[in-house]
Amino acid sequence: MIIGLVVVLLLCPCLGIAGWAAWQSGDDDDPISAPATSAPATPSSEPTAEPSAAPTSAEPSPTEDDDDDFAKGDCVVNDGTATDAELRKVPCGPNTYEVLLRIPGTTDGDRCKTRAPKATANYVHDNSLDFLDYVLCLKKR
């Protein structure tokens, strides 16, 4: 009986970690892309005219909470600055950013380099609750 209890206590955390890892790797319908062999775009943390290589985070504001449902195919503009972005959904058109991929549960903007190699910028949403973090891989239109 003690051996069974020890096995259960060891198995539960392992299954939890395996489930979390599977959830992290299977967070979208797109297959993981291989890095581009030609000169890939350098994603930045905020949508700007010329993306920078240094990622920054945008702290969520109370008014942003209703607009956190950005999804693949949405188009956005940045009403804020590069260091304090305020994304707003708009109809797709010139000078907008199309969301190529939303990666939940992370603040690693570099994941766009491999998951969405056509991205020209990225937006990092860093929330105090880690499971609410996400990265948007964006492409300038």
VEXMARVO-108636 format. One record per residue: x, y, z of N, C-alpha, C in turn; residue in three letters. Coordinates in pm, whole numbers, padded with zeros to 5 digits. Layout:
// residues N
<node <X,Y,Z>,<X,Y,Z>,<X,Y,Z>,ala>
...
//
This chain:
// residues 141
<node <00083,-00119,00000>,<00000,00000,00000>,<00088,00126,00000>,met>
<node <00197,00122,00077>,<00288,00237,00082>,<00354,00256,-00054>,ile>
<node <00393,00148,-00119>,<00455,00159,-00252>,<00358,00220,-00352>,ile>
<node <00233,00180,-00346>,<00131,00239,-00434>,<00115,00388,-00410>,gly>
<node <00116,00429,-00284>,<00104,00571,-00250>,<00223,00649,-00304>,leu>
<node <00344,00595,-00290>,<00464,00661,-00340>,<00458,00675,-00492>,val>
<node <00413,00572,-00561>,<00402,00576,-00707>,<00303,00684,-00749>,val>
<node <00189,00692,-00683>,<00089,00793,-00715>,<00143,00933,-00690>,val>
<node <00212,00952,-00577>,<00267,01084,-00547>,<00375,01125,-00646>,leu>
<node <00448,01033,-00701>,<00550,01065,-00801>,<00488,01085,-00939>,leu>
<node <00383,01011,-00969>,<00321,01017,-01100>,<00240,01144,-01122>,leu>
<node <00171,01193,-01021>,<00084,01311,-01036>,<00162,01434,-01084>,cys>
<node <00272,01472,-01020>,<00345,01589,-01070>,<00401,01567,-01210>,pro>
<node <00446,01446,-01239>,<00500,01416,-01372>,<00392,01432,-01479>,cys>
<node <00273,01381,-01453>,<00164,01395,-01547>,<00121,01540,-01562>,leu>
<node <00124,01615,-01453>,<00090,01757,-01459>,<00189,01835,-01545>,gly>
<node <00317,01808,-01527>,<00420,01875,-01606>,<00409,01834,-01752>,ile>
<node <00386,01708,-01779>,<00371,01661,-01917>,<00249,01726,-01983>,ala>
<node <00140,01738,-01911>,<00021,01804,-01964>,<00045,01950,-01992>,gly>
<node <00114,02017,-01902>,<00146,02159,-01924>,<00235,02175,-02046>,trp>
<node <00335,02088,-02062>,<00425,02096,-02177>,<00349,02071,-02308>,ala>
<node <00257,01977,-02306>,<00177,01950,-02425>,<00088,02069,-02458>,ala>
<node <00033,02132,-02357>,<-00051,02251,-02377>,<00030,02364,-02436>,trp>
<node <00154,02384,-02387>,<00240,02490,-02437>,<00280,02466,-02582>,gln>
<node <00309,02343,-02617>,<00354,02314,-02754>,<00238,02305,-02852>,ser>
<node <00119,02280,-02805>,<00005,02266,-02894>,<-00092,02380,-02881>,gly>
<node <-00044,02504,-02867>,<-00132,02618,-02842>,<-00191,02679,-02966>,asp>
<node <-00160,02627,-03085>,<-00221,02679,-03207>,<-00234,02568,-03309>,asp>
<node <-00302,02596,-03419>,<-00322,02496,-03522>,<-00209,02493,-03623>,asp>
<node <-00119,02591,-03619>,<-00008,02598,-03713>,<00102,02504,-03670>,asp>
<node <00162,02433,-03765>,<00278,02353,-03728>,<00396,02444,-03700>,pro>
<node <00488,02396,-03620>,<00606,02475,-03590>,<00689,02483,-03715>,ile>
<node <00720,02604,-03757>,<00795,02626,-03879>,<00944,02622,-03851>,ser>
<node <01019,02578,-03948>,<01165,02583,-03937>,<01209,02726,-03963>,ala>
<node <01321,02769,-03904>,<01368,02904,-03929>,<01395,02925,-04077>,pro>
<node <01368,03044,-04123>,<01389,03078,-04263>,<01538,03078,-04295>,ala>
<node <01571,03031,-04416>,<01712,03029,-04454>,<01755,03163,-04510>,thr>
<node <01664,03239,-04568>,<01700,03373,-04612>,<01698,03465,-04492>,ser>
<node <01737,03588,-04512>,<01747,03681,-04399>,<01610,03699,-04335>,ala>
<node <01587,03644,-04216>,<01457,03655,-04150>,<01436,03794,-04093>,pro>
<node <01310,03830,-04082>,<01277,03959,-04021>,<01310,03954,-03873>,ala>
<node <01357,04063,-03820>,<01390,04071,-03679>,<01269,04124,-03605>,thr>
<node <01200,04040,-03528>,<01082,04086,-03456>,<01118,04181,-03343>,pro>
<node <01032,04275,-03320>,<01048,04364,-03206>,<00934,04338,-03111>,ser>
<node <00938,04401,-02998>,<00834,04375,-02900>,<00709,04457,-02923>,ser>
<node <00720,04560,-02997>,<00605,04646,-03021>,<00594,04674,-03171>,glu>
<node <00473,04696,-03222>,<00460,04728,-03362>,<00514,04869,-03388>,pro>
<node <00619,04876,-03463>,<00678,05004,-03500>,<00711,05000,-03647>,thr>
<node <00746,05115,-03704>,<00780,05120,-03845>,<00902,05033,-03872>,ala>
<node <01002,05040,-03786>,<01120,04955,-03799>,<01137,04880,-03668>,glu>
<node <01115,04749,-03670>,<01125,04674,-03546>,<01266,04674,-03490>,pro>
<node <01276,04678,-03359>,<01407,04670,-03295>,<01428,04528,-03247>,ser>
<node <01551,04494,-03216>,<01582,04359,-03172>,<01556,04338,-03024>,ala>
<node <01548,04444,-02946>,<01531,04432,-02801>,<01384,04428,-02765>,ala>
<node <01336,04316,-02710>,<01196,04309,-02671>,<01166,04390,-02547>,pro>
<node <01049,04449,-02545>,<01001,04520,-02428>,<00862,04468,-02397>,thr>
<node <00813,04497,-02281>,<00681,04449,-02241>,<00589,04566,-02219>,ser>
<node <00463,04542,-02242>,<00362,04642,-02216>,<00280,04596,-02096>,ala>
<node <00271,04677,-01995>,<00189,04644,-01879>,<00043,04666,-01916>,glu>
<node <-00044,04575,-01881>,<-00185,04591,-01916>,<-00248,04703,-01835>,pro>
<node <-00335,04776,-01902>,<-00410,04880,-01832>,<-00552,04830,-01813>,ser>
<node <-00628,04889,-01722>,<-00764,04839,-01697>,<-00852,04842,-01821>,pro>
<node <-00830,04938,-01912>,<-00914,04947,-02031>,<-00874,04845,-02135>,thr>
<node <-00754,04787,-02126>,<-00710,04689,-02224>,<-00775,04553,-02202>,glu>
<node <-00822,04523,-02083>,<-00869,04390,-02051>,<-00981,04343,-02142>,asp>
<node <-01065,04434,-02193>,<-01174,04396,-02280>,<-01125,04364,-02421>,asp>
<node <-01007,04413,-02458>,<-00957,04397,-02594>,<-00848,04292,-02604>,asp>
<node <-00834,04205,-02503>,<-00728,04106,-02503>,<-00762,03984,-02586>,asp>
<node <-00862,03990,-02669>,<-00900,03873,-02747>,<-00847,03882,-02890>,asp>
<node <-00722,03926,-02906>,<-00661,03931,-03038>,<-00641,03789,-03087>,phe>
<node <-00674,03765,-03214>,<-00663,03631,-03270>,<-00596,03638,-03407>,ala>
<node <-00555,03522,-03455>,<-00493,03512,-03586>,<-00584,03573,-03691>,lys>
<node <-00528,03661,-03775>,<-00606,03725,-03880>,<-00656,03864,-03844>,gly>
<node <-00660,03899,-03715>,<-00699,04034,-03675>,<-00594,04134,-03720>,asp>
<node <-00634,04258,-03740>,<-00540,04365,-03769>,<-00546,04467,-03657>,cys>
<node <-00429,04521,-03622>,<-00419,04614,-03511>,<-00331,04732,-03548>,val>
<node <-00346,04840,-03472>,<-00255,04954,-03476>,<-00214,04983,-03334>,val>
<node <-00101,05049,-03320>,<-00050,05085,-03187>,<-00083,05231,-03160>,asn>
<node <-00172,05255,-03067>,<-00206,05392,-03028>,<-00112,05444,-02920>,asp>
<node <-00024,05360,-02869>,<00070,05399,-02764>,<00208,05423,-02821>,gly>
<node <00308,05391,-02741>,<00447,05408,-02783>,<00512,05270,-02794>,thr>
<node <00637,05268,-02835>,<00707,05141,-02847>,<00728,05074,-02712>,ala>
<node <00742,05153,-02605>,<00763,05095,-02473>,<00633,05077,-02396>,thr>
<node <00526,05143,-02435>,<00397,05131,-02368>,<00288,05121,-02475>,asp>
<node <00283,05005,-02540>,<00192,04985,-02652>,<00048,04976,-02606>,ala>
<node <-00041,05028,-02687>,<-00185,05016,-02667>,<-00243,04973,-02800>,glu>
<node <-00257,04842,-02820>,<-00307,04790,-02945>,<-00457,04806,-02953>,leu>
<node <-00501,04834,-03075>,<-00645,04851,-03101>,<-00677,04778,-03231>,arg>
<node <-00785,04699,-03230>,<-00829,04628,-03350>,<-00883,04729,-03450>,lys>
<node <-00846,04709,-03576>,<-00894,04794,-03685>,<-00918,04704,-03806>,val>
<node <-00992,04756,-03905>,<-01003,04680,-04030>,<-00865,04670,-04096>,pro>
<node <-00837,04559,-04160>,<-00706,04539,-04223>,<-00688,04636,-04339>,cys>
<node <-00571,04691,-04350>,<-00538,04784,-04456>,<-00393,04826,-04445>,gly>
<node <-00353,04925,-04525>,<-00214,04972,-04519>,<-00181,05028,-04380>,pro>
<node <-00056,05014,-04341>,<-00005,05066,-04213>,<-00074,05004,-04091>,asn>
<node <-00119,04881,-04107>,<-00171,04806,-03992>,<-00083,04683,-03975>,thr>
<node <-00099,04616,-03862>,<-00026,04493,-03835>,<-00125,04379,-03828>,tyr>
<node <-00099,04274,-03905>,<-00184,04156,-03903>,<-00128,04057,-03801>,glu>
<node <-00216,04002,-03719>,<-00175,03902,-03621>,<-00157,03769,-03695>,val>
<node <-00031,03723,-03703>,<-00002,03595,-03766>,<-00021,03480,-03669>,leu>
<node <00009,03506,-03541>,<00003,03399,-03442>,<-00007,03459,-03303>,leu>
<node <-00088,03398,-03218>,<-00095,03434,-03076>,<-00040,03317,-02998>,arg>
<node <00063,03343,-02916>,<00126,03238,-02837>,<00092,03263,-02690>,ile>
<node <00000,03189,-02632>,<-00040,03212,-02492>,<00060,03156,-02393>,pro>
<node <00058,03211,-02273>,<00137,03157,-02163>,<00285,03185,-02170>,gly>
<node <00327,03288,-02244>,<00469,03319,-02256>,<00489,03469,-02275>,thr>
<node <00609,03515,-02244>,<00650,03652,-02274>,<00776,03650,-02358>,thr>
<node <00807,03536,-02420>,<00926,03521,-02502>,<00895,03560,-02646>,asp>
<node <00923,03685,-02681>,<00897,03735,-02815>,<00980,03666,-02922>,gly>
<node <01091,03604,-02883>,<01177,03534,-02979>,<01110,03410,-03037>,asp>
<node <01004,03363,-02974>,<00933,03246,-03027>,<00872,03275,-03164>,arg>
<node <00850,03403,-03195>,<00795,03439,-03327>,<00895,03408,-03438>,cys>
<node <01024,03407,-03407>,<01125,03380,-03510>,<01107,03241,-03569>,lys>
<node <01071,03144,-03487>,<01055,03008,-03536>,<00909,02971,-03562>,thr>
<node <00818,03024,-03485>,<00676,02987,-03500>,<00608,03065,-03612>,arg>
<node <00654,03188,-03639>,<00596,03272,-03744>,<00708,03351,-03810>,ala>
<node <00789,03286,-03894>,<00907,03352,-03950>,<00875,03473,-04039>,pro>
<node <00753,03487,-04084>,<00716,03603,-04167>,<00682,03726,-04083>,lys>
<node <00686,03712,-03950>,<00654,03823,-03861>,<00759,03932,-03873>,ala>
<node <00714,04057,-03875>,<00807,04171,-03879>,<00812,04241,-03745>,thr>
<node <00724,04204,-03652>,<00721,04265,-03519>,<00649,04169,-03426>,ala>
<node <00660,04196,-03296>,<00581,04117,-03202>,<00539,04207,-03086>,asn>
<node <00434,04166,-03019>,<00380,04238,-02904>,<00380,04141,-02787>,tyr>
<node <00442,04183,-02677>,<00448,04100,-02558>,<00353,04157,-02454>,val>
<node <00256,04076,-02412>,<00161,04115,-02306>,<00205,04045,-02179>,his>
<node <00260,04120,-02085>,<00311,04064,-01960>,<00215,04097,-01848>,asp>
<node <00145,03997,-01799>,<00048,04015,-01693>,<00108,03965,-01562>,asn>
<node <00060,04016,-01451>,<00110,03970,-01321>,<00076,03823,-01298>,ser>
<node <-00029,03772,-01363>,<-00062,03629,-01359>,<-00004,03567,-01486>,leu>
<node <00095,03482,-01469>,<00169,03429,-01583>,<00083,03357,-01686>,asp>
<node <-00024,03290,-01643>,<-00106,03218,-01739>,<-00185,03313,-01829>,phe>
<node <-00187,03443,-01798>,<-00253,03542,-01884>,<-00155,03611,-01979>,leu>
<node <-00026,03577,-01972>,<00073,03632,-02064>,<00049,03579,-02205>,asp>
<node <00088,03658,-02304>,<00086,03610,-02442>,<00175,03696,-02528>,tyr>
<node <00209,03642,-02644>,<00288,03713,-02745>,<00208,03712,-02873>,val>
<node <00202,03826,-02941>,<00141,03833,-03073>,<00252,03848,-03176>,leu>
<node <00256,03761,-03273>,<00349,03772,-03386>,<00278,03851,-03494>,cys>
<node <00335,03963,-03533>,<00268,04058,-03621>,<00344,04077,-03752>,leu>
<node <00269,04109,-03858>,<00329,04139,-03987>,<00275,04273,-04036>,lys>
<node <00367,04362,-04070>,<00327,04494,-04121>,<00263,04477,-04258>,lys>
<node <00149,04542,-04276>,<00078,04535,-04404>,<00108,04657,-04487>,arg>
//
